[in-house]
Amino acid sequence: MGIRIKPKSFGPIYVRSNGDGALLYAGQHEVFDAVPPYAIPVDLLLASVGACIAKSLEIVSAQRGQTLSPFSVEVTGKKATDLPNRLGSVDIRVVGKLTDDADLSVELLRQAKSICTISNTLNCAISLDFDRES
């Protein structure tokens, strides 16, 4: 019988884009600030995913000559229920109307996900080593 890990959720972490190039961050019961929540390392991971999606949305909309309305990205994570300890899933939800065209908004989000370095990296190989010279 394998070890089962109790289900646990993390977040939500919010990343807000007002269209001025700066991002603001908030945890579940916090006010928006220029610094992302960092109480636990997974908060920073979720904030990184949200920031990458927000910036990627800005990039793909600019490439199409579109101006986005202010929006937030809500990111939550669910812990995997088997080993090793990790997130089993990350849920991303855009809050707000990106454009007046719903189909275009969906396409912009799809394109943003395809160029988001952080979310695309989450399945990468990790190597470990020591710096034995220090």
ZILINLIN-V808009 format. One record per residue. N is the residue number from 1. RES is the residue in one small letter. PSI is psi in whole degrees, -180 to 180 (NA if undefined). Layout:
n & res & psi
N & RES & PSI
N & RES & PSI
This chain:
n & res & psi
1 & m & 127
2 & g & 159
3 & i & 132
4 & r & 139
5 & i & 137
6 & k & 131
7 & p & 142
8 & k & 143
9 & s & 151
10 & f & 147
11 & g & -165
12 & p & 152
13 & i & 135
14 & y & 139
15 & v & 124
16 & r & 135
17 & s & 121
18 & n & 4
19 & g & 4
20 & d & 7
21 & g & -19
22 & a & 150
23 & l & 145
24 & l & 150
25 & y & 151
26 & a & 149
27 & g & -167
28 & q & -43
29 & h & 27
30 & e & 163
31 & v & 157
32 & f & 140
33 & d & 163
34 & a & -16
35 & v & 129
36 & p & 155
37 & p & 141
38 & y & 29
39 & a & -38
40 & i & 153
41 & p & -33
42 & v & -26
43 & d & -44
44 & l & -37
45 & l & -48
46 & l & -39
47 & a & -37
48 & s & -42
49 & v & -47
50 & g & -41
51 & a & -40
52 & c & -43
53 & i & -43
54 & a & -48
55 & k & -39
56 & s & -38
57 & l & -42
58 & e & -41
59 & i & -51
60 & v & -32
61 & s & -39
62 & a & -38
63 & q & -29
64 & r & 1
65 & g & 22
66 & q & 146
67 & t & 128
68 & l & 146
69 & s & 157
70 & p & 143
71 & f & 165
72 & s & 153
73 & v & 125
74 & e & 127
75 & v & 128
76 & t & 156
77 & g & 150
78 & k & 131
79 & k & 140
80 & a & 150
81 & t & 14
82 & d & 171
83 & l & 154
84 & p & 163
85 & n & 129
86 & r & 173
87 & l & 131
88 & g & -26
89 & s & 154
90 & v & 128
91 & d & 130
92 & i & 129
93 & r & 126
94 & v & 128
95 & v & 117
96 & g & 164
97 & k & 111
98 & l & -49
99 & t & 172
100 & d & -16
101 & d & 106
102 & a & -41
103 & d & -40
104 & l & -41
105 & s & -43
106 & v & -43
107 & e & -41
108 & l & -42
109 & l & -41
110 & r & -44
111 & q & -39
112 & a & -43
113 & k & -37
114 & s & -23
115 & i & 1
116 & c & 106
117 & t & -40
118 & i & -53
119 & s & -33
120 & n & -19
121 & t & -17
122 & l & -19
123 & n & 19
124 & c & 161
125 & a & 144
126 & i & 128
127 & s & 148
128 & l & 144
129 & d & 165
130 & f & 149
131 & d & 94
132 & r & -7
133 & e & -20
134 & s & NA
